[in-house]
Amino acid sequence: MFRQVHRRLTFLCAGITILVLILMSCSYLYISEKNLRESSFTSFQNDMNTLLSNLENQTVITHEWLSKMEGNGKYLLSLRDNGQDFLWGRQEHDPAYREAIDAGWNYYDANSGGFPSAQPFTIRHQEFSFSSSGGKNDDYYGCIAFSSRDTGTLTILILRSMGNLQERIQTQRNSFLILIVTASLVLAFFSYLFTGLLLKPLKKSRQSQIEFVAAASHELRTPLSVILSASNACRKAPPEEQGMFFDIIKKEGDAMSGLISDLLTLRARTAILLPSGCFL
């Protein structure tokens, strides 16, 4: 009986604490990931401000300058001069690069109404994020910039993969998962110990009750045997001796009544300690 109670209390205690732990961990993880994404996007915006401010000082766009803009593969770069694609990057880079660039231009063409229009002798740009099809790290930050001069409008697409950010988020999730599993095992173990200590006084009380009931049962047999023997003897005894047997029956009946009162008192205290409907 107590083993079942111990098991149920352990599940209840551990379940509640583990549930609170999971909710708090998920909340913290959500806030942390949100801050990581926001700080990463802000960093990308700052990088774009720096790169495009350098573009304003360029009178001629060369392959050397474009290579420098790509930052050794950190950024993916594509240009359109008056709506016509530059050949830059189409031949030099691998298919994954071309796939990402095409996805970026497709996103821009589908949402061109939401981007700022070009203005003469100034560079306007807007950053965004999108997902391309296929690939493991297929989420990108993108920037569309417009440079309008006498020769026409230059549209620049700059992309940066979110792969590093996704790896950081996944690493953080794995770390949290390991911590939650470890903490859950520790909480379950301590819940088992705690509920065992909680039930220890009840076990002791229960054992005392069992011992008392056994002793009371033994004590009840003695006056009951005397009463039965006295009643049988009273039937056969002469009238002048029957009074003695009645006194014996009265004495033993009072003793039995006291024992029964003690048992009823113990039952009432037990009912207060362990009310009906509890685990026992």
Backbone as CSV, one residue per row, in Angstrom:
resi,resn,N_x,N_y,N_z,CA_x,CA_y,CA_z,C_x,C_y,C_z
1,MET,0.823,-1.202,0.000,0.000,0.000,0.000,0.862,1.259,0.000
2,PHE,1.821,1.325,0.931,2.682,2.498,0.993,3.600,2.574,-0.225
3,ARG,3.940,1.449,-0.799,4.770,1.465,-2.005,4.040,2.147,-3.157
4,GLN,2.756,1.841,-3.287,1.957,2.486,-4.333,1.802,3.980,-4.067
5,VAL,1.573,4.343,-2.801,1.475,5.761,-2.442,2.794,6.472,-2.731
6,HIS,3.892,5.833,-2.377,5.216,6.408,-2.629,5.433,6.661,-4.117
7,ARG,5.046,5.692,-4.928,5.219,5.832,-6.371,4.358,6.964,-6.925
8,ARG,3.106,7.057,-6.472,2.216,8.104,-6.968,2.679,9.494,-6.543
9,LEU,3.107,9.608,-5.287,3.608,10.901,-4.816,4.882,11.310,-5.554
10,THR,5.726,10.337,-5.854,6.946,10.634,-6.621,6.593,11.155,-8.008
11,PHE,5.655,10.490,-8.682,5.239,10.941,-10.009,4.632,12.341,-9.946
12,LEU,3.821,12.592,-8.925,3.177,13.891,-8.798,4.191,14.996,-8.536
13,CYS,5.058,14.780,-7.574,6.057,15.793,-7.215,7.029,16.037,-8.361
14,ALA,7.566,14.941,-8.919,8.519,15.085,-10.023,7.846,15.668,-11.258
15,GLY,6.611,15.247,-11.531,5.905,15.759,-12.723,5.690,17.252,-12.670
16,ILE,5.274,17.762,-11.499,5.027,19.200,-11.374,6.322,19.988,-11.528
17,THR,7.374,19.569,-10.832,8.637,20.305,-10.900,9.259,20.233,-12.298
18,ILE,9.171,19.077,-12.925,9.733,18.950,-14.279,8.932,19.790,-15.269
19,LEU,7.605,19.821,-15.109,6.777,20.648,-15.986,7.125,22.123,-15.849
20,VAL,7.301,22.586,-14.608,7.704,23.984,-14.390,9.068,24.236,-15.013
21,LEU,9.995,23.288,-14.854,11.327,23.430,-15.436,11.259,23.539,-16.952
22,ILE,10.448,22.693,-17.588,10.336,22.710,-19.047,9.729,24.030,-19.529
23,LEU,8.678,24.494,-18.844,8.045,25.756,-19.244,9.005,26.923,-19.117
24,MET,9.753,26.982,-18.021,10.714,28.073,-17.836,11.845,27.985,-18.858
25,SER,12.318,26.767,-19.123,13.404,26.592,-20.091,12.954,26.982,-21.496
26,CYS,11.739,26.567,-21.878,11.223,26.927,-23.207,11.023,28.435,-23.333
27,SER,10.560,29.060,-22.267,10.379,30.517,-22.303,11.714,31.226,-22.467
28,TYR,12.708,30.782,-21.684,14.035,31.397,-21.803,14.641,31.134,-23.185
29,LEU,14.442,29.908,-23.678,14.989,29.562,-24.990,14.343,30.412,-26.083
30,TYR,13.035,30.624,-25.986,12.340,31.452,-26.968,12.877,32.887,-26.948
31,ILE,13.031,33.447,-25.763,13.542,34.823,-25.646,14.972,34.903,-26.151
32,SER,15.781,33.901,-25.808,17.178,33.898,-26.239,17.286,33.811,-27.758
33,GLU,16.504,32.907,-28.373,16.545,32.788,-29.838,16.045,34.066,-30.514
34,LYS,15.029,34.681,-29.948,14.507,35.926,-30.507,15.573,37.008,-30.459
35,ASN,16.285,37.105,-29.341,17.350,38.107,-29.230,18.500,37.805,-30.188
36,LEU,18.816,36.513,-30.351,19.873,36.149,-31.292,19.516,36.551,-32.723
37,ARG,18.283,36.286,-33.110,17.854,36.640,-34.468,17.851,38.156,-34.663
38,GLU,17.361,38.874,-33.659,17.311,40.333,-33.785,18.708,40.934,-33.836
39,SER,19.605,40.441,-32.975,20.976,40.978,-32.982,21.706,40.617,-34.271
40,SER,21.438,39.411,-34.804,22.066,39.018,-36.063,21.570,39.878,-37.217
41,PHE,20.263,40.145,-37.244,19.719,40.983,-38.311,20.208,42.419,-38.189
42,THR,20.320,42.922,-36.961,20.858,44.272,-36.753,22.307,44.361,-37.218
43,SER,23.085,43.304,-36.921,24.477,43.273,-37.383,24.550,43.292,-38.907
44,PHE,23.647,42.547,-39.562,23.612,42.554,-41.025,23.268,43.947,-41.564
45,GLN,22.323,44.610,-40.940,21.958,45.963,-41.371,23.137,46.923,-41.229
46,ASN,23.869,46.808,-40.134,25.036,47.681,-39.954,26.101,47.406,-41.001
47,ASP,26.302,46.103,-41.320,27.273,45.758,-42.360,26.848,46.330,-43.713
48,MET,25.554,46.288,-43.998,25.075,46.827,-45.267,25.265,48.344,-45.333
49,ASN,25.046,49.015,-44.233,25.279,50.459,-44.216,26.735,50.781,-44.529
50,THR,27.643,49.969,-43.974,29.074,50.201,-44.221,29.439,49.889,-45.666
51,LEU,28.975,48.748,-46.181,29.318,48.360,-47.546,28.754,49.342,-48.573
52,LEU,27.519,49.728,-48.400,26.880,50.585,-49.395,27.363,52.023,-49.314
53,SER,27.849,52.422,-48.160,28.454,53.764,-48.089,29.752,53.806,-48.887
54,ASN,30.458,52.663,-48.956,31.650,52.595,-49.802,31.288,52.655,-51.274
55,LEU,30.102,52.129,-51.607,29.677,52.137,-53.005,29.449,53.550,-53.516
56,GLU,29.012,54.427,-52.634,28.758,55.801,-53.060,30.030,56.491,-53.535
57,ASN,31.180,56.022,-53.046,32.458,56.637,-53.432,33.081,55.985,-54.666
58,GLN,32.408,54.976,-55.218,32.943,54.281,-56.382,32.395,54.896,-57.668
59,THR,33.285,55.218,-58.541,32.874,55.721,-59.864,32.829,54.594,-60.894
60,VAL,33.663,53.579,-60.689,33.708,52.425,-61.584,33.654,51.157,-60.730
61,ILE,32.775,50.250,-61.099,32.651,48.984,-60.377,33.481,47.936,-61.093
62,THR,34.510,47.441,-60.432,35.405,46.442,-61.020,35.205,45.097,-60.329
63,HIS,35.767,44.051,-60.963,35.700,42.726,-60.358,36.453,42.693,-59.037
64,GLU,37.530,43.422,-58.948,38.292,43.467,-57.700,37.450,44.052,-56.571
65,TRP,36.711,45.104,-56.887,35.865,45.728,-55.863,34.716,44.794,-55.472
66,LEU,34.157,44.100,-56.459,33.079,43.164,-56.163,33.569,42.011,-55.288
67,SER,34.792,41.507,-55.564,35.361,40.438,-54.744,35.568,40.911,-53.314
68,LYS,35.994,42.153,-53.195,36.190,42.722,-51.863,34.846,42.861,-51.142
69,MET,33.810,43.230,-51.893,32.482,43.370,-51.294,31.963,42.035,-50.767
70,GLU,32.299,40.945,-51.421,31.806,39.637,-50.993,32.467,39.150,-49.711
71,GLY,33.546,39.786,-49.312,34.153,39.454,-48.025,34.598,38.018,-47.906
72,ASN,35.273,37.496,-48.923,35.786,36.118,-48.917,34.678,35.080,-48.678
73,GLY,33.560,35.276,-49.348,32.478,34.313,-49.266,31.463,34.589,-48.175
74,LYS,31.676,35.653,-47.409,30.711,35.973,-46.349,29.389,36.431,-46.939
75,TYR,29.454,37.146,-48.065,28.255,37.666,-48.718,28.166,37.114,-50.137
76,LEU,26.939,37.042,-50.631,26.683,36.694,-52.021,26.193,37.960,-52.708
77,LEU,26.761,38.272,-53.858,26.520,39.565,-54.490,26.061,39.366,-55.927
78,SER,25.037,40.131,-56.323,24.555,40.111,-57.701,24.065,41.509,-58.051
79,LEU,24.238,41.898,-59.344,23.884,43.253,-59.767,23.041,43.214,-61.032
80,ARG,22.184,44.222,-61.149,21.419,44.460,-62.366,21.616,45.904,-62.792
81,ASP,22.068,46.056,-64.006,22.270,47.399,-64.546,21.124,47.700,-65.507
82,ASN,20.244,48.632,-65.080,19.047,48.959,-65.859,18.214,47.716,-66.169
83,GLY,18.133,46.842,-65.173,17.312,45.649,-65.316,18.014,44.461,-65.938
84,GLN,19.269,44.630,-66.414,20.016,43.545,-67.036,21.031,42.976,-66.050
85,ASP,21.093,41.647,-65.979,22.006,41.008,-65.031,23.456,41.222,-65.431
86,PHE,24.275,41.525,-64.405,25.715,41.480,-64.601,26.138,40.020,-64.709
87,LEU,27.220,39.758,-65.439,27.739,38.401,-65.536,28.528,38.009,-64.301
88,TRP,28.747,38.968,-63.415,29.543,38.697,-62.211,28.901,37.595,-61.369
89,GLY,29.705,36.597,-61.077,29.272,35.539,-60.176,28.581,34.378,-60.854
90,ARG,28.090,34.557,-62.058,27.352,33.465,-62.706,28.281,32.339,-63.159
91,GLN,29.473,32.672,-63.507,30.406,31.663,-63.997,31.391,31.232,-62.910
92,GLU,31.774,32.190,-62.055,32.827,31.903,-61.085,32.359,31.049,-59.911
93,HIS,31.071,31.105,-59.589,30.599,30.470,-58.375,29.875,29.158,-58.668
94,ASP,29.673,28.384,-57.602,29.070,27.059,-57.737,27.555,27.159,-57.875
95,PRO,26.877,26.038,-58.177,25.419,26.067,-58.364,24.650,26.541,-57.129
96,ALA,25.169,26.241,-55.917,24.480,26.691,-54.703,24.420,28.212,-54.643
97,TYR,25.501,28.852,-55.097,25.518,30.320,-55.137,24.452,30.828,-56.107
98,ARG,24.420,30.260,-57.297,23.455,30.714,-58.304,22.019,30.447,-57.844
99,GLU,21.800,29.322,-57.160,20.462,29.013,-56.654,20.019,30.051,-55.623
100,ALA,20.932,30.416,-54.723,20.594,31.413,-53.701,20.322,32.775,-54.343
101,ILE,21.146,33.150,-55.316,20.955,34.446,-55.984,19.619,34.473,-56.716
102,ASP,19.313,33.404,-57.421,18.026,33.352,-58.129,16.864,33.450,-57.151
103,ALA,16.974,32.770,-56.000,15.911,32.845,-54.993,15.766,34.261,-54.461
104,GLY,16.898,34.948,-54.285,16.844,36.331,-53.817,16.173,37.258,-54.811
105,TRP,16.520,37.116,-56.085,15.888,37.957,-57.104,14.398,37.623,-57.243
106,ASN,14.077,36.356,-57.148,12.653,35.965,-57.224,11.865,36.577,-56.079
107,TYR,12.476,36.609,-54.882,11.793,37.227,-53.741,11.598,38.720,-54.002
108,TYR,12.637,39.353,-54.541,12.525,40.793,-54.828,11.459,41.054,-55.898
109,ASP,11.472,40.261,-56.974,10.501,40.482,-58.060,9.070,40.276,-57.565
110,ALA,8.876,39.313,-56.638,7.532,39.045,-56.133,7.065,40.100,-55.136
111,ASN,8.008,40.828,-54.527,7.659,41.819,-53.500,8.232,43.188,-53.822
112,SER,8.403,43.471,-55.095,9.057,44.728,-55.492,8.280,45.954,-55.029
113,GLY,6.972,45.807,-54.855,6.194,46.959,-54.414,6.508,47.387,-52.994
114,GLY,7.089,46.525,-52.224,7.399,46.858,-50.840,8.776,47.442,-50.635
115,PHE,9.549,47.598,-51.713,10.900,48.136,-51.609,10.912,49.599,-52.034
116,PRO,11.862,50.383,-51.514,11.925,51.805,-51.904,12.324,51.965,-53.357
117,SER,11.907,53.052,-53.953,12.273,53.334,-55.347,13.606,54.074,-55.396
118,ALA,14.258,53.979,-56.549,15.563,54.627,-56.715,15.398,56.138,-56.809
119,GLN,16.389,56.864,-56.273,16.435,58.315,-56.350,17.792,58.740,-56.894
120,PRO,17.849,59.805,-57.679,19.109,60.212,-58.319,20.199,60.545,-57.309
121,PHE,21.400,60.086,-57.608,22.613,60.426,-56.871,22.529,60.062,-55.373
122,THR,21.873,59.004,-55.106,21.815,58.506,-53.733,21.597,57.005,-53.757
123,ILE,21.917,56.376,-52.671,21.718,54.929,-52.557,20.654,54.678,-51.507
124,ARG,19.630,53.962,-51.925,18.578,53.559,-50.992,18.589,52.030,-50.917
125,HIS,18.372,51.542,-49.742,18.429,50.082,-49.578,17.457,49.640,-48.496
126,GLN,17.152,48.347,-48.538,16.243,47.743,-47.552,16.660,46.301,-47.313
127,GLU,16.699,45.925,-46.050,17.087,44.578,-45.668,15.842,43.716,-45.411
128,PHE,16.002,42.418,-45.597,14.897,41.488,-45.400,15.477,40.101,-45.148
129,SER,14.634,39.159,-44.849,15.042,37.764,-44.689,14.078,36.887,-45.469
130,PHE,14.582,35.772,-45.987,13.750,34.874,-46.780,14.362,33.487,-46.764
131,SER,13.611,32.534,-47.277,14.062,31.148,-47.372,14.029,30.709,-48.824
132,SER,15.097,30.062,-49.237,15.141,29.494,-50.578,14.826,28.011,-50.490
133,SER,14.485,27.410,-51.600,14.122,25.993,-51.607,15.375,25.141,-51.679
134,GLY,15.326,23.986,-50.944,16.433,23.037,-51.012,17.597,23.460,-50.138
135,GLY,18.454,22.512,-49.813,19.627,22.807,-49.016,19.331,22.788,-47.531
136,LYS,20.364,22.566,-46.745,20.192,22.523,-45.297,20.103,23.920,-44.723
137,ASN,21.057,24.778,-45.070,21.073,26.149,-44.592,20.536,27.051,-45.699
138,ASP,19.216,27.064,-45.858,18.607,27.773,-46.977,17.897,29.044,-46.557
139,ASP,18.201,29.548,-45.367,17.658,30.832,-44.921,18.725,31.899,-45.094
140,TYR,18.293,33.074,-45.575,19.240,34.135,-45.894,18.729,35.474,-45.398
141,TYR,19.698,36.344,-45.072,19.423,37.759,-44.972,19.716,38.370,-46.329
142,GLY,18.861,39.266,-46.755,19.058,39.905,-48.054,18.980,41.416,-47.954
143,CYS,19.623,42.063,-48.894,19.580,43.516,-48.980,19.447,43.907,-50.457
144,ILE,18.458,44.724,-50.754,18.286,45.289,-52.091,18.664,46.768,-52.021
145,ALA,19.609,47.171,-52.869,20.072,48.556,-52.884,19.919,49.120,-54.297
146,PHE,19.583,50.405,-54.378,19.408,51.095,-55.659,20.373,52.269,-55.725
147,SER,21.143,52.327,-56.801,22.039,53.453,-57.043,21.676,54.058,-58.393
148,SER,21.118,55.253,-58.362,20.657,55.909,-59.586,21.613,57.036,-59.958
149,ARG,22.165,56.946,-61.191,23.085,57.968,-61.696,22.699,58.320,-63.135
150,ASP,23.572,59.097,-63.745,23.256,59.553,-65.094,23.146,58.389,-66.071
151,THR,23.939,57.353,-65.847,23.952,56.223,-66.781,22.785,55.271,-66.572
152,GLY,22.012,55.452,-65.507,20.873,54.581,-65.258,20.824,54.142,-63.798
153,THR,20.104,53.084,-63.572,19.895,52.594,-62.206,20.590,51.246,-62.031
154,LEU,21.384,51.179,-60.979,22.063,49.937,-60.627,21.344,49.330,-59.423
155,THR,20.881,48.085,-59.601,20.199,47.381,-58.520,21.137,46.300,-57.997
156,ILE,21.366,46.316,-56.699,22.339,45.406,-56.082,21.616,44.493,-55.102
157,LEU,21.899,43.205,-55.221,21.373,42.215,-54.291,22.533,41.630,-53.493
158,ILE,22.453,41.733,-52.180,23.484,41.196,-51.291,22.813,40.203,-50.346
159,LEU,23.376,39.006,-50.269,22.821,37.960,-49.413,23.877,37.487,-48.418
160,ARG,23.395,37.081,-47.264,24.262,36.435,-46.285,23.517,35.240,-45.697
161,SER,24.162,34.099,-45.711,23.529,32.883,-45.204,23.313,32.971,-43.692
162,MET,22.196,32.410,-43.265,21.893,32.350,-41.831,22.333,31.012,-41.227
163,GLY,23.209,30.307,-41.945,23.647,28.994,-41.482,24.327,29.045,-40.121
164,ASN,25.210,30.035,-39.914,25.897,30.131,-38.623,24.906,30.399,-37.493
165,LEU,23.935,31.263,-37.777,22.912,31.544,-36.766,22.104,30.293,-36.452
166,GLN,21.733,29.546,-37.481,20.957,28.328,-37.261,21.759,27.284,-36.486
167,GLU,23.067,27.220,-36.753,23.914,26.288,-36.002,23.987,26.684,-34.535
168,ARG,24.104,27.984,-34.274,24.134,28.456,-32.878,22.819,28.137,-32.171
169,ILE,21.713,28.357,-32.872,20.404,28.076,-32.266,20.252,26.585,-32.003
170,GLN,20.671,25.750,-32.964,20.550,24.305,-32.787,21.448,23.815,-31.654
171,THR,22.662,24.364,-31.561,23.565,24.004,-30.468,22.970,24.385,-29.119
172,GLN,22.348,25.566,-29.074,21.708,26.009,-27.835,20.535,25.099,-27.470
173,ARG,19.758,24.704,-28.463,18.634,23.803,-28.199,19.119,22.451,-27.682
174,ASN,20.171,21.921,-28.308,20.708,20.634,-27.854,21.219,20.731,-26.420
175,SER,21.886,21.852,-26.106,22.398,22.041,-24.748,21.252,22.095,-23.746
176,PHE,20.195,22.807,-24.096,19.043,22.899,-23.206,18.379,21.534,-23.040
177,LEU,18.311,20.765,-24.132,17.698,19.438,-24.044,18.475,18.539,-23.097
178,ILE,19.799,18.579,-23.199,20.633,17.765,-22.309,20.452,18.209,-20.856
179,LEU,20.429,19.523,-20.654,20.253,20.043,-19.293,18.889,19.659,-18.716
180,ILE,17.843,19.742,-19.544,16.500,19.410,-19.064,16.406,17.925,-18.712
181,VAL,16.965,17.068,-19.565,16.918,15.632,-19.286,17.694,15.315,-18.006
182,THR,18.890,15.902,-17.865,19.689,15.663,-16.661,18.976,16.174,-15.417
183,ALA,18.450,17.403,-15.512,17.736,17.972,-14.364,16.484,17.169,-14.025
184,SER,15.809,16.629,-15.038,14.610,15.833,-14.787,14.955,14.558,-14.026
185,LEU,16.055,13.915,-14.403,16.474,12.711,-13.686,16.837,13.029,-12.237
186,VAL,17.556,14.138,-12.044,17.928,14.533,-10.686,16.686,14.860,-9.855
187,LEU,15.734,15.592,-10.454,14.498,15.938,-9.745,13.684,14.691,-9.406
188,ALA,13.635,13.741,-10.330,12.901,12.502,-10.061,13.537,11.741,-8.895
189,PHE,14.879,11.708,-8.851,15.570,11.017,-7.774,15.296,11.681,-6.423
190,PHE,15.423,13.022,-6.383,15.182,13.731,-5.131,13.703,13.690,-4.736
191,SER,12.816,13.648,-5.708,11.391,13.507,-5.392,11.123,12.157,-4.734
192,TYR,11.798,11.137,-5.217,11.649,9.810,-4.621,12.140,9.819,-3.170
193,LEU,13.299,10.440,-2.931,13.826,10.517,-1.573,12.923,11.366,-0.674
194,PHE,12.454,12.510,-1.210,11.635,13.418,-0.415,10.312,12.768,-0.014
195,THR,9.642,12.146,-0.965,8.364,11.494,-0.638,8.568,10.303,0.286
196,GLY,9.735,9.641,0.174,10.025,8.555,1.102,10.153,9.070,2.531
197,LEU,10.843,10.208,2.705,10.946,10.812,4.034,9.588,11.300,4.527
198,LEU,8.767,11.792,3.577,7.435,12.268,3.949,6.549,11.132,4.457
199,LEU,6.694,9.967,3.878,5.854,8.827,4.256,6.407,8.050,5.452
200,LYS,7.635,8.322,5.826,8.243,7.557,6.914,7.468,7.665,8.223
201,PRO,7.056,8.890,8.664,6.244,8.954,9.899,4.910,8.231,9.759
202,LEU,4.314,8.279,8.565,3.046,7.581,8.363,3.225,6.060,8.455
203,LYS,4.345,5.586,7.907,4.612,4.155,8.024,4.778,3.742,9.484
204,LYS,5.505,4.576,10.232,5.713,4.277,11.640,4.388,4.290,12.401
205,SER,3.558,5.298,12.091,2.251,5.379,12.745,1.388,4.181,12.378
206,ARG,1.442,3.799,11.119,0.664,2.651,10.667,1.097,1.370,11.375
207,GLN,2.421,1.219,11.510,2.930,0.024,12.179,2.504,0.007,13.644
208,SER,2.526,1.199,14.264,2.097,1.275,15.663,0.626,0.911,15.797
209,GLN,-0.174,1.341,14.849,-1.599,1.014,14.874,-1.817,-0.493,14.733
210,ILE,-1.059,-1.095,13.820,-1.193,-2.546,13.621,-0.825,-3.287,14.902
211,GLU,0.273,-2.849,15.523,0.694,-3.504,16.760,-0.338,-3.301,17.866
212,PHE,-0.903,-2.086,17.922,-1.911,-1.814,18.953,-3.159,-2.664,18.737
213,VAL,-3.602,-2.745,17.482,-4.793,-3.548,17.189,-4.548,-5.010,17.531
214,ALA,-3.347,-5.530,17.255,-3.022,-6.909,17.584,-3.049,-7.124,19.098
215,ALA,-2.450,-6.137,19.812,-2.453,-6.254,21.276,-3.863,-6.132,21.838
216,ALA,-4.652,-5.186,21.266,-6.029,-5.011,21.744,-6.860,-6.253,21.468
217,SER,-6.642,-6.884,20.333,-7.384,-8.110,20.013,-7.066,-9.194,21.031
218,HIS,-5.789,-9.261,21.382,-5.406,-10.251,22.388,-6.044,-9.932,23.732
219,GLU,-6.046,-8.634,24.094,-6.628,-8.229,25.370,-8.149,-8.431,25.385
220,LEU,-8.793,-8.292,24.223,-10.239,-8.480,24.171,-10.629,-9.946,24.356
221,ARG,-9.764,-10.833,23.919,-10.076,-12.255,24.055,-10.164,-12.679,25.529
222,THR,-9.294,-12.081,26.362,-9.257,-12.487,27.785,-10.573,-12.186,28.499
223,PRO,-11.066,-10.903,28.497,-12.354,-10.669,29.178,-13.517,-11.397,28.515
224,LEU,-13.438,-11.559,27.180,-14.516,-12.271,26.517,-14.567,-13.725,26.966
225,SER,-13.406,-14.347,27.120,-13.365,-15.743,27.595,-13.881,-15.847,29.016
226,VAL,-13.510,-14.865,29.838,-13.981,-14.874,31.234,-15.494,-14.694,31.291
227,ILE,-16.021,-13.773,30.468,-17.466,-13.535,30.440,-18.219,-14.788,30.008
228,LEU,-17.720,-15.444,28.950,-18.383,-16.666,28.493,-18.333,-17.773,29.556
229,SER,-17.171,-17.889,30.187,-17.050,-18.925,31.227,-17.953,-18.612,32.422
230,ALA,-18.002,-17.332,32.823,-18.846,-16.948,33.961,-20.319,-17.136,33.642
231,SER,-20.705,-16.826,32.400,-22.119,-16.995,32.034,-22.520,-18.467,32.043
232,ASN,-21.626,-19.348,31.592,-21.922,-20.786,31.625,-21.987,-21.302,33.059
233,ALA,-21.050,-20.813,33.868,-21.044,-21.259,35.275,-22.250,-20.737,36.025
234,CYS,-22.718,-19.519,35.622,-23.867,-18.910,36.298,-25.132,-19.747,36.105
235,ARG,-25.243,-20.399,34.974,-26.418,-21.224,34.708,-26.483,-22.434,35.644
236,LYS,-25.335,-22.958,35.971,-25.286,-24.186,36.776,-25.152,-23.896,38.274
237,ALA,-24.785,-22.681,38.614,-24.542,-22.347,40.033,-25.857,-22.140,40.764
238,PRO,-25.854,-22.405,42.070,-27.053,-22.116,42.872,-27.286,-20.616,42.956
239,PRO,-28.495,-20.197,43.310,-28.844,-18.779,43.309,-27.937,-17.935,44.188
240,GLU,-27.506,-18.462,45.341,-26.676,-17.651,46.241,-25.278,-17.380,45.674
241,GLU,-24.832,-18.173,44.667,-23.505,-17.970,44.071,-23.569,-17.212,42.740
242,GLN,-24.750,-17.011,42.204,-24.854,-16.358,40.891,-24.409,-14.891,40.925
243,GLY,-24.587,-14.254,42.098,-24.169,-12.852,42.202,-22.684,-12.663,41.959
244,MET,-21.884,-13.607,42.414,-20.438,-13.529,42.199,-20.109,-13.566,40.705
245,PHE,-20.808,-14.434,39.989,-20.545,-14.529,38.544,-21.013,-13.271,37.805
246,PHE,-22.122,-12.679,38.299,-22.572,-11.426,37.674,-21.554,-10.297,37.883
247,ASP,-20.941,-10.293,39.060,-19.901,-9.278,39.317,-18.710,-9.467,38.383
248,ILE,-18.363,-10.735,38.195,-17.234,-11.018,37.269,-17.583,-10.574,35.842
249,ILE,-18.789,-10.875,35.419,-19.215,-10.472,34.061,-19.212,-8.954,33.935
250,LYS,-19.694,-8.250,35.008,-19.721,-6.775,34.972,-18.306,-6.201,34.886
251,LYS,-17.399,-6.736,35.685,-16.017,-6.243,35.691,-15.347,-6.434,34.335
252,GLU,-15.484,-7.616,33.797,-14.835,-7.902,32.501,-15.522,-7.132,31.372
253,GLY,-16.846,-6.921,31.484,-17.546,-6.124,30.471,-17.065,-4.678,30.464
254,ASP,-16.813,-4.112,31.697,-16.273,-2.749,31.771,-14.876,-2.672,31.150
255,ALA,-14.079,-3.698,31.400,-12.727,-3.714,30.808,-12.802,-3.775,29.287
256,MET,-13.698,-4.601,28.780,-13.854,-4.698,27.326,-14.377,-3.386,26.757
257,SER,-15.288,-2.716,27.475,-15.812,-1.427,27.007,-14.700,-0.380,26.905
258,GLY,-13.767,-0.378,27.885,-12.643,0.561,27.830,-11.749,0.310,26.638
259,LEU,-11.482,-0.983,26.367,-10.667,-1.315,25.196,-11.347,-0.882,23.896
260,ILE,-12.649,-1.088,23.811,-13.378,-0.682,22.599,-13.360,0.829,22.437
261,SER,-13.485,1.582,23.557,-13.421,3.051,23.484,-12.056,3.507,22.962
262,ASP,-10.982,2.833,23.447,-9.638,3.171,22.956,-9.521,2.912,21.463
263,LEU,-10.082,1.830,21.006,-10.036,1.516,19.574,-10.796,2.549,18.761
264,LEU,-11.956,2.972,19.246,-12.732,3.986,18.527,-11.997,5.322,18.485
265,THR,-11.317,5.680,19.587,-10.521,6.922,19.619,-9.381,6.847,18.614
266,LEU,-8.707,5.708,18.573,-7.617,5.524,17.605,-8.129,5.618,16.182
267,ARG,-9.298,5.047,15.909,-9.881,5.103,14.567,-10.201,6.541,14.174
268,ALA,-10.719,7.321,15.142,-11.040,8.731,14.853,-9.784,9.518,14.533
269,ARG,-8.707,9.287,15.291,-7.439,9.987,15.016,-6.864,9.567,13.672
270,THR,-6.998,8.321,13.346,-6.512,7.834,12.046,-7.299,8.467,10.909
271,ALA,-8.618,8.635,11.109,-9.452,9.257,10.070,-9.066,10.714,9.842
272,ILE,-8.623,11.400,10.923,-8.178,12.793,10.780,-6.845,12.838,10.055
273,LEU,-5.951,11.914,10.395,-4.623,11.886,9.777,-4.683,11.486,8.324
274,LEU,-5.487,10.475,8.013,-5.619,9.973,6.652,-7.095,9.972,6.287
275,PRO,-7.646,11.118,5.846,-9.067,11.202,5.546,-9.442,10.341,4.362
276,SER,-10.721,10.065,4.243,-11.242,9.254,3.134,-10.999,9.951,1.810
277,GLY,-10.537,9.173,0.819,-10.284,9.732,-0.502,-8.825,10.054,-0.752
278,CYS,-7.951,9.875,0.273,-6.546,10.138,0.051,-5.913,8.960,-0.665
279,PHE,-4.575,9.012,-0.861,-3.903,7.986,-1.621,-4.017,6.619,-0.979
280,LEU,-4.110,6.592,0.367,-4.215,5.287,1.015,-5.588,4.672,0.794
